[in-house]
Amino acid sequence: MPPQKEIVIYTQARYSPFTALARDLLTRYQIPYREIDITGQPTLADHLRPYIRDLDLPTLMVAEPGADSPITPPYPLETSQSPSGLDRGSLISQPNNQQLENWLHKHGFLSKPYKR
């Protein structure tokens, strides 16, 4: 049976430590993901703005295979709230290791949550 969900990671071409961390963690745990680089693609940036406002990248989402939107609507952001590192259900932006591992565990991509 094919996977019912996949990880999609939105990135930009310029270096970001958060993007490097997310790629490394996904690779280390052998979690398949699909990367979408929005550099020079204003329609993709516009597609993301309702979810993250200021294009805090990377943004990772749980999506149906081949889709470019979250599998379920992400939890809303308060007006002054930053999306960075915030688990919004089907979406997370600029997570650190602990936040990303816990988010992946919650969605069934890791067998256990973060523990160091």
Backbone as a chain_set.jsonl record, in Angstrom:
{"seq": "MPPQKEIVIYTQARYSPFTALARDLLTRYQIPYREIDITGQPTLADHLRPYIRDLDLPTLMVAEPGADSPITPPYPLETSQSPSGLDRGSLISQPNNQQLENWLHKHGFLSKPYKR", "coords": {"N": [[0.841, -1.182, 0.0], [0.635, 2.214, -0.899], [2.275, 5.137, 0.604], [0.274, 7.219, 2.705], [0.744, 9.768, 3.365], [3.177, 12.392, 3.151], [6.316, 14.078, 3.762], [6.793, 17.403, 3.044], [9.092, 19.864, 2.257], [9.595, 23.221, 2.234], [11.89, 25.44, 0.834], [14.566, 27.881, 0.337], [17.073, 29.007, -1.988], [19.266, 30.312, -0.794], [21.637, 29.923, 1.894], [20.575, 28.419, 4.916], [20.67, 27.777, 8.327], [18.619, 26.408, 9.614], [17.399, 25.023, 7.536], [19.491, 23.341, 6.748], [19.735, 21.819, 9.093], [17.19, 20.549, 9.157], [17.236, 19.025, 6.755], [19.462, 17.36, 7.314], [18.551, 15.952, 9.606], [16.258, 14.609, 8.605], [17.5, 13.019, 6.678], [19.291, 11.534, 8.276], [17.528, 9.969, 9.783], [16.421, 8.57, 7.764], [14.053, 9.419, 6.501], [11.894, 9.849, 3.963], [11.5, 12.722, 1.887], [10.066, 15.494, 0.129], [11.417, 18.165, -1.509], [10.775, 21.58, -2.058], [11.912, 24.258, -3.711], [11.502, 27.621, -3.396], [12.756, 29.749, -4.519], [12.845, 32.477, -6.648], [10.296, 31.975, -7.532], [7.535, 33.41, -7.425], [4.804, 32.686, -7.296], [4.77, 30.351, -5.775], [5.75, 31.347, -3.361], [3.654, 33.083, -2.726], [1.688, 31.174, -2.362], [2.491, 30.035, 0.054], [2.355, 32.135, 1.935], [-0.204, 32.544, 3.335], [-0.009, 30.583, 5.265], [2.361, 31.019, 6.726], [3.037, 33.7, 6.802], [5.575, 35.529, 6.843], [7.346, 34.111, 5.248], [8.974, 32.219, 6.694], [11.453, 30.093, 6.473], [13.113, 26.937, 6.612], [9.911, 25.533, 5.856], [8.072, 22.893, 6.937], [5.741, 20.42, 6.026], [3.068, 18.107, 6.498], [1.736, 16.315, 3.976], [-0.591, 15.091, 1.503], [0.544, 12.513, -0.696], [2.328, 13.966, -3.339], [0.966, 16.368, -3.162], [0.926, 19.948, -2.497], [0.138, 21.326, -0.295], [-0.796, 21.489, 3.19], [-1.958, 18.447, 4.778], [-4.039, 18.683, 6.542], [-5.699, 21.664, 7.669], [-3.411, 24.008, 9.08], [-2.931, 24.899, 12.57], [-4.161, 28.072, 13.593], [-2.333, 31.209, 13.616], [-1.666, 33.61, 16.139], [-1.985, 37.179, 15.885], [0.421, 38.56, 16.621], [2.148, 36.469, 16.901], [5.004, 34.465, 16.265], [5.741, 32.107, 13.704], [7.968, 30.513, 13.928], [9.394, 27.515, 14.87], [7.056, 26.635, 15.993], [4.725, 24.169, 16.606], [2.23, 23.556, 14.519], [0.321, 21.667, 14.066], [-0.222, 20.201, 11.212], [1.948, 21.465, 10.129], [5.166, 22.996, 10.399], [7.581, 25.516, 11.026], [10.938, 26.549, 10.649], [12.1, 24.753, 12.671], [13.9, 23.613, 15.629], [16.132, 20.867, 16.513], [14.84, 19.315, 18.579], [12.137, 20.206, 18.424], [11.528, 19.47, 15.768], [11.954, 16.667, 15.759], [10.015, 15.856, 17.658], [7.691, 16.689, 16.339], [7.788, 15.129, 13.999], [7.569, 12.606, 15.168], [4.992, 12.767, 16.274], [3.492, 12.675, 13.954], [3.953, 10.145, 13.045], [6.309, 9.546, 11.67], [8.637, 9.091, 13.02], [9.667, 6.705, 15.432], [9.886, 7.32, 18.112], [9.756, 10.13, 20.422], [11.793, 13.126, 20.742], [14.766, 12.697, 22.59], [17.415, 13.272, 24.629]], "CA": [[0.0, 0.0, 0.0], [1.468, 3.422, -0.964], [2.133, 6.008, 1.762], [-0.888, 8.102, 2.686], [1.211, 11.122, 3.628], [4.608, 12.604, 2.945], [6.876, 15.327, 4.257], [7.188, 18.379, 2.029], [9.881, 20.917, 2.884], [9.761, 24.404, 1.396], [13.185, 26.058, 1.109], [15.1, 28.857, -0.61], [18.431, 28.661, -2.405], [20.298, 30.836, 0.105], [21.923, 29.05, 3.033], [19.845, 28.589, 6.17], [21.016, 26.713, 9.263], [17.418, 25.619, 9.899], [17.209, 24.116, 6.406], [20.544, 22.319, 6.854], [19.366, 20.957, 10.208], [16.041, 19.724, 8.762], [17.701, 18.027, 5.774], [20.325, 16.397, 8.001], [17.75, 15.103, 10.478], [15.45, 13.726, 7.761], [18.416, 12.055, 6.065], [19.802, 10.654, 9.335], [16.476, 9.007, 10.148], [15.967, 7.961, 6.507], [12.664, 9.807, 6.266], [11.786, 10.455, 2.632], [10.833, 14.022, 1.824], [10.085, 16.184, -1.162], [11.815, 19.554, -1.281], [10.316, 22.559, -3.036], [12.679, 25.493, -3.607], [10.642, 28.701, -3.885], [13.591, 30.823, -5.046], [12.457, 32.974, -7.964], [8.966, 31.48, -7.9], [6.607, 34.197, -6.601], [3.518, 32.02, -7.069], [4.955, 29.443, -4.64], [5.835, 32.184, -2.159], [2.287, 33.525, -2.446], [0.973, 29.991, -1.876], [2.887, 29.804, 1.444], [2.107, 33.277, 2.827], [-1.314, 32.382, 4.285], [0.373, 29.662, 6.332], [3.512, 31.435, 7.536], [3.16, 35.159, 6.721], [6.839, 36.16, 6.435], [8.197, 33.123, 4.6], [9.947, 31.608, 7.592], [11.833, 28.837, 5.844], [12.244, 26.007, 5.913], [8.61, 25.156, 6.389], [7.794, 21.479, 6.669], [4.335, 20.09, 6.188], [2.586, 16.775, 6.19], [0.836, 16.474, 2.836], [-0.894, 13.882, 0.741], [1.592, 12.336, -1.699], [2.239, 14.794, -4.532], [0.286, 17.642, -2.899], [1.817, 21.008, -2.03], [-0.531, 21.985, 0.823], [-0.904, 20.582, 4.343], [-3.003, 17.433, 4.733], [-5.128, 19.319, 7.292], [-5.337, 23.074, 7.903], [-2.584, 24.219, 10.276], [-3.516, 25.716, 13.622], [-3.952, 29.496, 13.269], [-1.35, 32.012, 14.35], [-2.115, 34.878, 16.692], [-1.453, 38.277, 15.09], [1.805, 38.884, 16.962], [2.875, 35.221, 17.138], [5.938, 34.009, 15.237], [5.579, 30.687, 13.406], [9.24, 29.804, 14.078], [9.462, 26.45, 15.852], [5.737, 26.378, 16.554], [3.999, 23.017, 16.05], [0.896, 24.01, 14.129], [-0.402, 20.497, 13.583], [0.318, 19.643, 9.966], [2.976, 22.364, 9.602], [6.131, 23.577, 11.337], [8.573, 26.348, 10.341], [12.21, 26.81, 11.323], [12.206, 24.038, 13.943], [15.183, 23.093, 16.081], [16.118, 19.395, 16.525], [13.807, 18.799, 19.477], [10.825, 20.511, 17.853], [11.314, 18.684, 14.563], [11.799, 15.25, 16.106], [8.706, 15.663, 18.298], [6.673, 16.866, 15.298], [7.839, 13.927, 13.155], [7.019, 11.507, 15.972], [3.545, 12.982, 16.368], [2.883, 12.315, 12.669], [4.247, 8.76, 12.725], [7.522, 9.381, 10.857], [9.658, 8.604, 13.943], [9.056, 5.781, 16.396], [9.902, 7.876, 19.46], [10.015, 11.577, 20.435], [13.137, 13.611, 21.051], [15.298, 12.357, 23.902], [18.869, 13.402, 24.688]], "C": [[0.887, 1.247, 0.0], [1.266, 4.296, 0.279], [0.941, 6.95, 1.607], [-0.507, 9.554, 2.961], [2.714, 11.19, 3.404], [5.016, 13.929, 3.565], [7.265, 16.172, 3.038], [7.925, 19.486, 2.774], [10.071, 22.041, 1.866], [11.037, 25.116, 1.828], [13.447, 27.187, 0.123], [16.542, 28.485, -0.898], [19.49, 29.168, -1.434], [20.427, 29.933, 1.337], [21.074, 29.422, 4.245], [20.245, 27.453, 7.106], [19.809, 25.83, 9.605], [17.146, 24.613, 8.779], [18.241, 22.99, 6.467], [20.203, 21.324, 7.961], [18.227, 20.013, 9.81], [16.451, 18.65, 7.759], [18.527, 16.938, 6.449], [19.511, 15.434, 8.854], [16.906, 14.126, 9.663], [16.316, 12.65, 7.111], [18.915, 11.049, 7.097], [18.777, 9.583, 9.712], [15.855, 8.314, 8.93], [14.474, 8.193, 6.278], [12.604, 10.458, 4.885], [11.06, 11.796, 2.709], [10.945, 14.574, 0.416], [10.376, 17.646, -0.87], [11.324, 20.428, -2.424], [11.058, 23.86, -2.768], [11.834, 26.614, -4.211], [11.43, 29.868, -4.469], [13.136, 31.201, -6.451], [11.098, 32.488, -8.432], [7.909, 32.195, -7.038], [5.253, 33.516, -6.371], [3.614, 31.025, -5.915], [5.053, 30.223, -3.333], [4.444, 32.662, -1.76], [1.44, 32.386, -1.889], [1.255, 29.758, -0.384], [2.466, 30.911, 2.41], [0.908, 33.104, 3.762], [-0.968, 31.465, 5.464], [1.416, 30.243, 7.274], [3.82, 32.923, 7.484], [4.467, 35.661, 6.122], [7.822, 35.213, 5.773], [9.332, 32.662, 5.501], [10.264, 30.223, 7.044], [13.025, 28.227, 6.56], [10.89, 25.883, 6.625], [8.373, 23.723, 5.96], [6.316, 21.236, 6.885], [4.093, 18.627, 5.892], [1.537, 16.974, 5.105], [0.458, 15.109, 2.279], [0.19, 13.741, -0.315], [1.324, 13.162, -2.959], [1.569, 16.138, -4.319], [1.287, 18.672, -2.391], [1.191, 21.851, -0.923], [-0.653, 20.988, 1.967], [-2.111, 19.649, 4.229], [-4.249, 17.889, 5.495], [-4.736, 20.772, 7.516], [-4.489, 23.223, 9.165], [-3.34, 25.058, 11.301], [-3.225, 27.182, 13.302], [-2.879, 30.135, 14.141], [-2.045, 33.237, 14.929], [-1.422, 35.986, 15.901], [0.02, 38.549, 15.366], [2.685, 37.647, 17.132], [3.787, 34.874, 15.958], [5.701, 32.527, 14.971], [6.839, 29.864, 13.664], [9.202, 28.796, 15.222], [8.131, 26.042, 16.441], [5.064, 25.199, 15.841], [2.577, 23.46, 15.786], [0.084, 22.859, 13.551], [0.3, 19.926, 12.367], [1.498, 20.434, 9.413], [3.884, 22.843, 10.724], [7.182, 24.336, 10.523], [9.776, 26.566, 11.236], [12.336, 26.069, 12.664], [13.656, 23.739, 14.318], [15.064, 21.568, 16.114], [14.97, 18.835, 17.35], [12.414, 19.016, 18.899], [10.532, 19.634, 16.639], [11.124, 17.202, 14.882], [10.449, 14.98, 16.77], [7.576, 15.764, 17.28], [6.623, 15.631, 14.393], [7.276, 12.707, 13.886], [5.495, 11.601, 16.028], [2.828, 12.518, 15.096], [3.259, 10.915, 12.194], [5.471, 8.532, 11.857], [8.72, 8.929, 11.696], [8.975, 7.748, 14.999], [9.032, 6.329, 17.818], [10.182, 9.377, 19.395], [11.473, 11.881, 20.774], [13.532, 13.178, 22.459], [16.819, 12.434, 23.825], [19.328, 13.242, 26.095]], "O": [[1.805, 1.338, 0.815], [0.226, 4.218, 0.933], [0.645, 7.417, 0.508], [-1.329, 10.459, 2.812], [3.419, 10.183, 3.461], [4.18, 14.785, 3.854], [7.965, 15.713, 2.136], [7.448, 19.985, 3.793], [10.629, 21.839, 0.787], [11.253, 25.368, 3.013], [12.665, 27.424, -0.798], [17.161, 27.737, -0.142], [20.52, 28.516, -1.262], [19.473, 29.279, 1.759], [20.886, 30.599, 4.55], [20.168, 26.286, 6.723], [19.968, 24.636, 9.857], [16.715, 23.489, 9.038], [17.905, 21.823, 6.262], [20.365, 20.117, 7.782], [18.286, 18.816, 10.091], [16.057, 17.492, 7.895], [18.328, 15.749, 6.199], [19.754, 14.228, 8.827], [16.843, 12.941, 9.991], [15.901, 11.495, 7.009], [18.959, 9.849, 6.825], [19.133, 8.425, 9.933], [14.885, 7.566, 9.057], [13.737, 7.279, 5.909], [13.204, 11.511, 4.671], [10.13, 11.972, 3.496], [11.801, 14.172, -0.372], [9.676, 18.287, -0.087], [11.44, 20.071, -3.597], [10.863, 24.491, -1.729], [11.489, 26.569, -5.392], [10.84, 30.871, -4.871], [13.052, 30.349, -7.336], [10.784, 32.583, -9.618], [7.446, 31.644, -6.04], [4.62, 33.753, -5.342], [2.658, 30.864, -5.157], [4.503, 29.805, -2.315], [4.097, 32.646, -0.579], [0.575, 32.608, -1.043], [0.367, 29.334, 0.356], [2.243, 30.642, 3.591], [1.011, 33.501, 4.923], [-1.57, 31.567, 6.533], [1.373, 29.996, 8.48], [4.802, 33.358, 8.087], [4.471, 36.17, 5.001], [9.021, 35.494, 5.743], [10.502, 32.708, 5.12], [9.453, 29.302, 7.138], [13.872, 28.961, 7.069], [10.771, 26.104, 7.83], [8.46, 23.385, 4.78], [5.714, 21.778, 7.811], [4.827, 17.997, 5.13], [0.569, 17.71, 5.293], [1.114, 14.104, 2.557], [0.714, 14.749, -0.79], [0.255, 13.077, -3.564], [1.598, 16.98, -5.218], [2.364, 18.318, -1.912], [1.654, 22.956, -0.642], [-0.618, 19.778, 1.744], [-3.143, 20.009, 3.662], [-5.372, 17.53, 5.141], [-3.545, 21.083, 7.549], [-4.805, 22.637, 10.201], [-4.251, 25.815, 10.966], [-2.15, 27.498, 12.792], [-2.568, 29.667, 15.237], [-2.91, 33.831, 14.284], [-0.373, 35.747, 15.304], [0.792, 38.748, 14.428], [3.86, 37.776, 17.476], [3.385, 34.979, 14.799], [5.481, 31.763, 15.91], [6.784, 28.635, 13.623], [9.007, 29.157, 16.382], [8.087, 25.176, 17.314], [4.86, 25.231, 14.628], [1.81, 23.709, 16.716], [-0.739, 23.055, 12.657], [1.313, 19.238, 12.496], [2.001, 20.112, 8.336], [3.44, 23.067, 11.85], [7.621, 23.87, 9.472], [9.636, 26.746, 12.446], [12.645, 26.689, 13.682], [14.525, 23.624, 13.453], [14.01, 21.027, 15.78], [14.216, 17.983, 16.879], [11.598, 18.093, 18.889], [9.425, 19.117, 16.494], [10.231, 16.558, 14.333], [9.807, 13.973, 16.47], [6.609, 15.006, 17.35], [5.542, 15.145, 14.06], [6.59, 11.878, 13.288], [4.801, 10.601, 15.844], [1.7, 12.029, 15.154], [2.927, 10.531, 11.072], [5.66, 7.426, 11.35], [9.708, 8.44, 11.149], [7.849, 8.029, 15.41], [8.249, 5.864, 18.647], [10.776, 9.853, 18.428], [12.266, 10.981, 21.055], [12.742, 13.276, 23.398], [17.436, 11.725, 23.03], [20.527, 13.317, 26.366]]}, "num_chains": 1, "name": "protein.A"}
